[in-house]
Amino acid sequence: MELLTPALQAVGLFMVTNIDDIIVLSLFFARGAGSRGLTAKITAGQYLGFGGILAASVLVALGASAFLPEEAIPYFGLVPLALGLLAAWRAWRGEDDDDDDNGRTVSVLTVAAVTFANGGDNIGVYVPVFVTVGTAGIVAYSVVFLALVSVLVIAARFVATRKPVARVLERWESVLFPLVLIGLGVVILVEGGAFGL
């Protein structure tokens, strides 16, 4: 029973801080629909990005705040903002046409960058928790979090492949993908007070 409580707390904390990733990952699934190895790429990118979030949180909790000063976190919003603007530019120029399978690829590094940039709030939440639970608690939380990353990807794939959702995503993905990334970038910048906003 002693192990069950921290595990449930870890599940709750993960769900609260990562539920928004389902939308972003669903858009990645829609963007790369039909491309070979898509689920593996998105999974690898999500693990890479979340691994960065987890590593930064652990390092800061263990006293390495010089590694990632808190005031730097809001500037992570520049990553999805830039990726969103690039996607909007390509869609506007017609380089993101549905008939061109190569124009709609999803890369591991893009998924990782968006995941990490979207994780600034995660770091802000995880650090105080990690400081209070000690080393054994950090390990337990990390194991649960890493197990749940695959659940998150499965949930996003499930959402993206439901026929009504898939139809909407297929029709509007070229608009929604850049809008969500741009919006995400702006929210991260504004909520974090980047550039004095």
C-alpha positions in Angstrom: 0.0 0.0 0.0 2.9 2.3 0.7 4.1 2.0 -2.9 0.6 2.4 -4.3 0.1 5.9 -3.0 3.2 7.5 -4.7 2.4 5.6 -7.9 -1.2 7.0 -7.9 0.2 10.5 -7.2 2.6 10.1 -10.1 -0.2 9.0 -12.4 -2.3 12.0 -11.4 0.6 14.4 -11.7 1.5 13.1 -15.2 -2.1 13.2 -16.4 -2.6 16.8 -15.2 0.6 18.1 -16.7 0.5 16.1 -20.0 -3.2 16.0 -21.1 -2.6 18.8 -23.6 -0.1 16.6 -25.4 -2.9 14.4 -26.7 -4.1 17.3 -28.9 -0.6 18.0 -30.2 0.3 14.4 -30.8 -3.1 13.8 -32.5 -2.1 16.6 -35.0 1.2 14.9 -35.6 -0.6 11.6 -36.3 -2.9 13.5 -38.7 0.0 15.3 -40.3 1.9 12.1 -41.1 -1.1 9.9 -41.8 -0.1 7.1 -44.2 3.6 7.6 -43.8 5.7 4.6 -42.9 6.8 4.2 -39.2 4.8 7.2 -38.0 3.9 5.7 -34.6 7.5 4.8 -34.0 8.7 8.3 -34.9 6.1 10.0 -32.7 6.8 7.6 -29.8 10.6 8.1 -30.1 10.1 11.9 -30.3 7.8 12.0 -27.3 10.2 9.9 -25.3 13.1 12.1 -26.3 11.3 15.3 -25.5 9.8 14.0 -22.3 13.2 12.5 -21.3 14.6 16.0 -21.6 11.9 17.4 -19.4 12.5 14.7 -16.8 16.2 15.2 -16.9 15.9 18.9 -16.5 13.5 18.5 -13.6 15.7 16.0 -11.8 18.8 18.1 -12.3 17.1 21.3 -11.0 15.6 19.4 -8.1 19.0 18.0 -7.2 20.5 21.5 -7.1 21.7 22.1 -10.6 19.6 25.2 -11.2 22.4 26.8 -13.1 21.8 24.1 -15.7 18.3 25.5 -16.4 17.5 28.8 -14.8 13.8 29.2 -14.1 13.7 32.4 -16.1 14.8 30.5 -19.3 11.8 28.2 -19.3 9.3 30.7 -20.9 11.6 31.1 -23.9 11.0 27.4 -24.8 7.8 28.9 -26.4 10.0 30.1 -29.3 10.3 26.5 -30.5 6.7 25.7 -31.2 6.1 29.3 -32.4 8.9 28.9 -35.0 7.7 25.4 -36.1 4.1 26.7 -36.4 5.2 29.7 -38.4 7.2 27.4 -40.7 4.3 25.0 -41.1 1.9 28.0 -41.9 4.4 29.3 -44.4 4.7 26.0 -46.1 0.9 25.5 -46.2 0.4 29.0 -47.6 3.0 28.4 -50.3 1.3 25.0 -51.2 4.4 23.0 -50.1 2.2 21.1 -47.7 -0.2 19.7 -50.2 -2.1 16.6 -49.4 -1.0 14.9 -52.6 2.6 15.3 -51.7 3.5 12.7 -49.1 7.0 13.9 -48.7 5.8 17.4 -47.7 3.8 16.0 -44.7 6.4 14.0 -42.9 6.9 14.0 -39.1 10.4 13.8 -37.7 11.5 12.5 -34.3 13.3 15.7 -33.6 10.3 17.9 -34.4 8.1 15.9 -32.0 10.9 16.0 -29.4 11.3 19.7 -29.7 7.6 20.5 -29.4 7.3 18.1 -26.5 10.2 19.6 -24.7 9.1 23.2 -25.4 5.6 22.4 -24.2 7.1 21.0 -21.0 8.1 24.2 -19.3 5.1 24.0 -17.0 5.9 20.4 -16.3 9.4 21.3 -15.1 7.9 24.0 -12.9 5.5 21.5 -11.3 7.9 18.5 -11.1 10.8 20.3 -9.4 9.1 21.1 -6.1 7.6 17.6 -6.0 11.0 16.0 -6.7 12.6 18.1 -4.0 10.2 16.8 -1.4 10.1 13.1 -2.3 13.8 12.4 -2.2 15.9 10.2 -4.5 13.8 7.0 -4.2 10.7 9.1 -4.9 12.3 10.7 -7.9 13.1 7.2 -9.3 9.6 6.0 -8.7 8.0 9.0 -10.3 10.3 8.8 -13.3 9.5 5.1 -13.8 5.7 5.8 -13.7 6.1 8.9 -16.0 8.1 7.0 -18.6 5.6 4.1 -18.6 2.8 6.6 -19.1 4.4 8.3 -22.1 3.5 5.3 -24.3 -0.1 5.4 -22.9 -0.2 9.1 -24.0 0.9 8.2 -27.5 -1.6 5.4 -27.7 -4.4 7.7 -26.6 -3.4 10.4 -29.1 -3.3 7.7 -31.9 -6.7 6.5 -30.8 -8.2 10.0 -30.9 -6.6 10.8 -34.3 -7.9 7.6 -35.9 -11.6 7.8 -34.8 -13.5 8.4 -38.1 -15.2 11.7 -37.2 -12.0 13.1 -35.7 -9.9 11.7 -38.5 -12.1 13.4 -41.1 -11.9 16.8 -39.3 -8.1 16.4 -38.8 -7.6 15.4 -42.5 -9.6 18.3 -43.7 -8.3 21.0 -41.4 -4.8 19.7 -40.3 -2.9 22.1 -42.6 -4.6 25.0 -40.7 -4.9 23.4 -37.2 -1.3 22.2 -37.0 0.3 25.6 -37.5 -2.4 27.3 -35.4 -2.0 25.0 -32.4 1.8 25.3 -32.5 1.8 29.1 -32.9 -0.9 29.3 -30.1 1.1 27.0 -27.9 4.3 29.1 -28.4 2.5 32.3 -27.6 0.9 30.9 -24.5 4.2 29.6 -23.2 5.9 33.0 -23.9 3.1 35.1 -22.4 2.4 32.9 -19.3 6.1 32.7 -18.5 6.6 36.5 -18.9 9.2 36.1 -21.7 10.3 39.4 -23.2 8.5 41.2 -20.4 5.1 40.1 -21.7 
